């Protein structure tokens, strides 16, 4: 998963306008590991979609992280 996250997801998210921090990637990797493999891409697409609904990067980051937290709880 780590390879896929860094090699495919990070560039995809950045092309979508997300400014991912190292802490974001750490949180995503930790969270996504708790999601079944067949649902991980869907979860990451949701993450990007939620983030993009906000014009402010920090508000988008907060909402997207909350989305992932809800998925793993």
DSSP file (Angstrom, degrees, kcal/mol; ACC not computed):
  #  RESIDUE AA STRUCTURE BP1 BP2  ACC     N-H-->O    O-->H-N    N-H-->O    O-->H-N    TCO  KAPPA ALPHA  PHI   PSI    X-CA   Y-CA   Z-CA
    1    1 A X     >        0   0    0      0, 0.0     4,-3.0     0, 0.0     5,-0.2   0.000 360.0 360.0 360.0 -40.1    0.0    0.0    0.0
    2    2 A X  H  >  +     0   0    0      1,-0.2     4,-2.6     2,-0.2     5,-0.3   0.924 360.0  49.5 -57.7 -45.5    2.8    2.4    0.8
    3    3 A X  H  > S+     0   0    0      1,-0.2     4,-3.1     2,-0.2     5,-0.3   0.942 113.1  46.3 -60.0 -47.4    4.2    2.2   -2.7
    4    4 A X  H  >>S+     0   0    0      1,-0.2     4,-2.7     2,-0.2     5,-1.7   0.919 111.8  52.1 -61.0 -43.1    0.8    2.8   -4.3
    5    5 A X  I  <>S+     0   0    0     -4,-3.0     5,-2.4     3,-0.2    -1,-0.2   0.929 117.8  36.5 -59.7 -46.4    0.1    5.7   -2.0
    6    6 A X  I  <5S+     0   0    0     -4,-2.6     5,-0.4    -5,-0.2    -2,-0.2   0.874 123.2  41.2 -77.0 -36.8    3.3    7.4   -2.8
    7    7 A X  I  <5S+     0   0    0     -4,-3.1    -3,-0.2    -5,-0.3    -2,-0.2   0.805 133.8  11.0 -85.2 -28.4    3.6    6.6   -6.4
    8    8 A X  I  X5S+     0   0    0     -4,-2.7     4,-1.8    -5,-0.3    -3,-0.2   0.780 125.0  46.4-116.4 -48.1    0.0    7.0   -7.6
    9    9 A X  I  ><S+     0   0    0     -5,-1.7     4,-3.3     2,-0.2     5,-0.3   0.946 109.0  52.4 -68.7 -48.0   -2.2    8.7   -5.0
   10   10 A X  H  ><S+     0   0    0     -5,-2.4     4,-2.4     1,-0.2     5,-0.2   0.936 113.3  43.1 -57.4 -50.7    0.1   11.6   -4.0
   11   11 A X  H  > S+     0   0    0     -5,-0.4     4,-2.2     2,-0.2    -1,-0.2   0.906 115.4  50.8 -62.1 -38.6    0.7   12.8   -7.6
   12   12 A X  H  X S+     0   0    0     -4,-1.8     4,-1.4     2,-0.2    -2,-0.2   0.950 111.7  46.8 -60.9 -48.9   -3.1   12.3   -8.3
   13   13 A X  H  <>S+     0   0    0     -4,-3.3     5,-2.3     1,-0.2     4,-0.2   0.897 111.8  50.7 -61.9 -40.8   -4.1   14.3   -5.3
   14   14 A X  H ><5S+     0   0    0     -4,-2.4     3,-1.3    -5,-0.3    -1,-0.2   0.873 106.5  54.1 -67.0 -36.1   -1.6   17.1   -6.1
   15   15 A X  H 3<5S+     0   0    0     -4,-2.2    -1,-0.2     1,-0.3    -2,-0.2   0.803 104.6  56.7 -64.9 -27.1   -2.9   17.3   -9.7
   16   16 A X  T 3<5S-     0   0    0     -4,-1.4    -1,-0.3    -3,-0.2    -2,-0.2   0.482 128.4-100.2 -82.2  -2.8   -6.3   17.8   -8.1
   17   17 A X  T < 5S+     0   0    0     -3,-1.3     2,-0.3     1,-0.3    -3,-0.2   0.461  74.8 142.0 100.6   2.7   -5.0   20.8   -6.2
   18   18 A X      < -     0   0    0     -5,-2.3     2,-1.0    -6,-0.2    -1,-0.3  -0.601  42.5-149.5 -78.3 134.8   -4.4   19.2   -2.8
   19   19 A X        -     0   0    0     -2,-0.3     2,-0.2    38,-0.0    -1,-0.1  -0.764  22.8-162.4-103.9  85.6   -1.3   20.4   -1.0
   20   20 A X        -     0   0    0     -2,-1.0     2,-0.2   -10,-0.2    -6,-0.0  -0.467   3.1-154.5 -75.1 135.7   -0.4   17.2    1.0
   21   21 A X     >  -     0   0    0     -2,-0.2     4,-2.1     1,-0.1     5,-0.2  -0.617  32.3-106.7 -98.6 164.6    1.9   17.5    3.9
   22   22 A X  H  > S+     0   0    0      1,-0.2     4,-2.4    -2,-0.2     5,-0.2   0.896 123.9  54.3 -57.1 -39.4    4.1   14.7    5.2
   23   23 A X  H  > S+     0   0    0      1,-0.2     4,-2.5     2,-0.2    -1,-0.2   0.859 104.7  54.3 -63.7 -35.0    1.7   14.4    8.2
   24   24 A X  H  > S+     0   0    0      2,-0.2     4,-2.9     1,-0.2    -2,-0.2   0.950 109.7  46.4 -61.5 -48.4   -1.2   14.1    5.8
   25   25 A X  H  X S+     0   0    0     -4,-2.1     4,-2.8     1,-0.2     5,-0.2   0.892 111.9  51.0 -63.1 -40.0    0.5   11.1    4.1
   26   26 A X  H  X S+     0   0    0     -4,-2.4     4,-2.3     2,-0.2    -1,-0.2   0.935 112.9  45.7 -61.3 -46.5    1.3    9.5    7.4
   27   27 A X  H  X S+     0   0    0     -4,-2.5     4,-2.6     2,-0.2     5,-0.2   0.914 113.5  49.3 -63.2 -44.2   -2.3    9.9    8.6
   28   28 A X  H  X S+     0   0    0     -4,-2.9     4,-3.4     2,-0.2     5,-0.3   0.935 111.8  48.1 -62.3 -46.9   -3.6    8.5    5.3
   29   29 A X  H  X S+     0   0    0     -4,-2.8     4,-1.3     1,-0.2    -1,-0.2   0.912 113.6  47.5 -61.5 -42.6   -1.3    5.5    5.3
   30   30 A X  H  < S+     0   0    0     -4,-2.3     4,-0.3    -5,-0.2    -1,-0.2   0.919 118.3  41.1 -63.8 -43.7   -2.2    4.8    8.9
   31   31 A X  H >< S+     0   0    0     -4,-2.6     3,-1.7     1,-0.2     4,-0.2   0.920 111.0  53.8 -71.7 -45.3   -6.0    5.1    8.2
   32   32 A X  H >< S+     0   0    0     -4,-3.4     3,-1.5     1,-0.3    -1,-0.2   0.784  97.2  67.1 -65.5 -26.2   -6.1    3.4    4.9
   33   33 A X  T 3< S+     0   0    0     -4,-1.3    -1,-0.3    -5,-0.3    -2,-0.2   0.740  97.8  54.7 -64.4 -21.5   -4.4    0.3    6.4
   34   34 A X  T <  S+     0   0    0     -3,-1.7     2,-0.4    -4,-0.3    -1,-0.3   0.465  94.3  83.9 -90.4  -2.7   -7.5   -0.2    8.5
   35   35 A X  S <  S-     0   0    0     -3,-1.5     5,-0.1    -4,-0.2    37,-0.1  -0.834  93.9 -98.8-102.9 137.1   -9.8   -0.3    5.4
   36   36 A X    >>  -     0   0    0     -2,-0.4     3,-2.4     1,-0.1     4,-0.7  -0.221  34.3-117.0 -53.6 142.6  -10.3   -3.5    3.4
   37   37 A X  H >> S+     0   0    0      1,-0.3     3,-0.8     2,-0.2     4,-0.5   0.825 113.4  57.4 -53.1 -37.9   -8.1   -3.5    0.3
   38   38 A X  H 34 S+     0   0    0      1,-0.2    -1,-0.3     2,-0.1     4,-0.2   0.575 111.5  43.3 -74.1  -6.3  -11.1   -3.5   -2.1
   39   39 A X  H <> S+     0   0    0     -3,-2.4     4,-2.3     2,-0.1    -1,-0.2   0.425  88.6  90.1-112.2  -3.8  -12.4   -0.3   -0.5
   40   40 A X  H <X S+     0   0    0     -3,-0.8     4,-2.4    -4,-0.7     5,-0.2   0.920  87.2  46.7 -66.5 -45.8   -9.1    1.7   -0.3
   41   41 A X  H  X S+     0   0    0     -4,-0.5     4,-2.4     1,-0.2    -1,-0.2   0.912 112.9  51.0 -63.3 -40.1   -9.2    3.4   -3.7
   42   42 A X  H  > S+     0   0    0      1,-0.2     4,-2.2     2,-0.2    -1,-0.2   0.911 110.1  50.3 -60.8 -42.9  -12.8    4.3   -3.1
   43   43 A X  H  X S+     0   0    0     -4,-2.3     4,-2.2     1,-0.2    -2,-0.2   0.899 111.2  48.1 -62.7 -41.1  -11.9    5.8    0.3
   44   44 A X  H  X S+     0   0    0     -4,-2.4     4,-2.2     2,-0.2    -1,-0.2   0.861 109.3  52.2 -71.0 -34.8   -9.1    7.8   -1.3
   45   45 A X  H  X S+     0   0    0     -4,-2.4     4,-2.5     2,-0.2    -1,-0.2   0.911 110.9  49.0 -64.3 -40.2  -11.3    9.1   -4.1
   46   46 A X  H  X S+     0   0    0     -4,-2.2     4,-2.8     2,-0.2     5,-0.2   0.895 107.5  55.2 -62.9 -40.0  -13.7   10.2   -1.4
   47   47 A X  H  X S+     0   0    0     -4,-2.2     4,-2.2     2,-0.2    -2,-0.2   0.934 111.1  43.6 -56.9 -49.4  -10.9   11.9    0.5
   48   48 A X  H  X S+     0   0    0     -4,-2.2     4,-2.5     1,-0.2    -2,-0.2   0.922 113.5  51.6 -64.2 -44.6   -9.9   13.9   -2.5
   49   49 A X  H  X S+     0   0    0     -4,-2.5     4,-0.7     1,-0.2    -2,-0.2   0.914 110.8  47.2 -60.1 -45.3  -13.5   14.8   -3.3
   50   50 A X  H >< S+     0   0    0     -4,-2.8     3,-1.0     1,-0.2    -1,-0.2   0.925 112.1  50.4 -62.6 -45.0  -14.3   16.0    0.3
   51   51 A X  H >< S+     0   0    0     -4,-2.2     3,-1.7     1,-0.2    -2,-0.2   0.918 106.4  55.4 -59.3 -44.4  -11.1   18.1    0.3
   52   52 A X  H 3< S+     0   0    0     -4,-2.5    -1,-0.2     1,-0.3    -2,-0.2   0.637  90.2  74.4 -68.4 -13.7  -11.9   19.7   -3.0
   53   53 A X  T << S+     0   0    0     -3,-1.0     2,-0.4    -4,-0.7    -1,-0.3   0.581  91.8  67.8 -73.4  -7.4  -15.3   20.9   -1.7
   54   54 A X    <   -     0   0    0     -3,-1.7     6,-0.1    -4,-0.2     7,-0.0  -0.932  67.1-155.0-117.4 135.0  -13.5   23.5    0.3
   55   55 A X  S    S+     0   0    0     -2,-0.4     2,-0.5     4,-0.0    -1,-0.1   0.758  81.7  74.8 -77.8 -23.7  -11.6   26.5   -1.2
   56   56 A X  S  > S-     0   0    0      1,-0.1     4,-2.5    -5,-0.0     5,-0.2  -0.789  76.8-143.9 -91.9 128.2   -9.3   26.7    1.9
   57   57 A X  H  > S+     0   0    0     -2,-0.5     4,-2.8     1,-0.2     5,-0.2   0.889  99.2  49.6 -58.1 -42.7   -6.6   24.0    2.1
   58   58 A X  H  > S+     0   0    0      2,-0.2     4,-2.4     1,-0.2    -1,-0.2   0.896 111.9  46.9 -68.4 -39.2   -6.8   23.7    5.9
   59   59 A X  H  > S+     0   0    0      2,-0.2     4,-2.4     1,-0.2    -1,-0.2   0.904 114.3  48.6 -67.2 -39.7  -10.6   23.4    5.9
   60   60 A X  H  X S+     0   0    0     -4,-2.5     4,-2.7     2,-0.2     5,-0.2   0.916 111.3  49.8 -63.2 -43.9  -10.4   20.8    3.1
   61   61 A X  H  X S+     0   0    0     -4,-2.8     4,-2.6    -5,-0.2     5,-0.2   0.928 111.5  48.7 -60.2 -46.9   -7.7   18.9    5.0
   62   62 A X  H  X S+     0   0    0     -4,-2.4     4,-2.2     1,-0.2    -2,-0.2   0.930 113.9  45.4 -60.7 -47.1   -9.8   18.8    8.2
   63   63 A X  H  X S+     0   0    0     -4,-2.4     4,-2.1     2,-0.2    -1,-0.2   0.905 114.1  48.5 -65.2 -42.2  -12.9   17.6    6.4
   64   64 A X  H  X S+     0   0    0     -4,-2.7     4,-2.0     2,-0.2    -1,-0.2   0.898 112.0  49.1 -66.4 -40.2  -11.1   15.0    4.4
   65   65 A X  H  X S+     0   0    0     -4,-2.6     4,-2.6    -5,-0.2    -1,-0.2   0.890 109.7  51.7 -66.0 -38.4   -9.3   13.7    7.5
   66   66 A X  H  X S+     0   0    0     -4,-2.2     4,-2.5    -5,-0.2    -2,-0.2   0.894 106.9  54.8 -63.3 -39.0  -12.6   13.5    9.4
   67   67 A X  H  X S+     0   0    0     -4,-2.1     4,-1.5     2,-0.2    -2,-0.2   0.928 111.0  44.2 -58.5 -47.0  -14.0   11.5    6.5
   68   68 A X  H  X S+     0   0    0     -4,-2.0     4,-1.6     2,-0.2    -2,-0.2   0.913 111.1  53.7 -66.4 -42.0  -11.2    9.0    6.8
   69   69 A X  H  X S+     0   0    0     -4,-2.6     4,-1.1     1,-0.2     3,-0.3   0.914 108.5  50.4 -58.1 -42.9  -11.5    8.9   10.6
   70   70 A X  H  < S+     0   0    0     -4,-2.5    -1,-0.2     1,-0.2    -2,-0.2   0.849 106.9  55.4 -64.6 -33.6  -15.2    8.1   10.2
   71   71 A X  H  < S+     0   0    0     -4,-1.5    -1,-0.2     1,-0.2    -2,-0.2   0.835 111.8  41.8 -68.5 -32.1  -14.5    5.3    7.8
   72   72 A X  H  <        0   0    0     -4,-1.6    -1,-0.2    -3,-0.3    -2,-0.2   0.585 360.0 360.0 -94.7 -10.1  -12.2    3.5   10.1
   73   73 A X     <        0   0    0     -4,-1.1    -1,-0.2    -5,-0.2    -2,-0.1   0.474 360.0 360.0 -86.5 360.0  -14.2    3.9   13.3
